[in-house]
Amino acid sequence: MPKTPSVILKKLLEDRQIEMLDIYHYRDKDIIRVKDKLSGRVELYVSKTHVRDMVDKESLEKLASDIEALLRGNK
């Protein structure tokens, strides 16, 4: 069964010890609510592109890296 981009993103984040809680869809952006499993910190990440429109794994990996940088304070 094919996986949706949000399922793939959730798996990529789990590999980084991050839990994806919600994705809020808006007309021009998505807001992704994530929780750092190590510190318990919850953040909102604003994605300018919709997660459902990301078809290649490279863009999803970049998004997961950006979310990790936000949570870990590297950005």
Long-range contacts (C-beta under 8 A, 24 or more apart in sequence): 4-52, 5-51, 5-52, 5-53, 5-54, 5-55, 5-60, 6-51, 6-52, 8-57, 8-60, 9-51, 9-54, 9-60, 9-63, 9-64, 12-60, 12-61, 12-64, 13-64, 13-67, 13-68, 16-64, 16-68, 18-64, 18-67, 18-68, 18-71, 23-51, 25-50, 25-52, 32-67, 34-67, 34-71, 36-71, 36-72, 39-71, 41-71, 43-67, 43-70, 43-71, 45-70
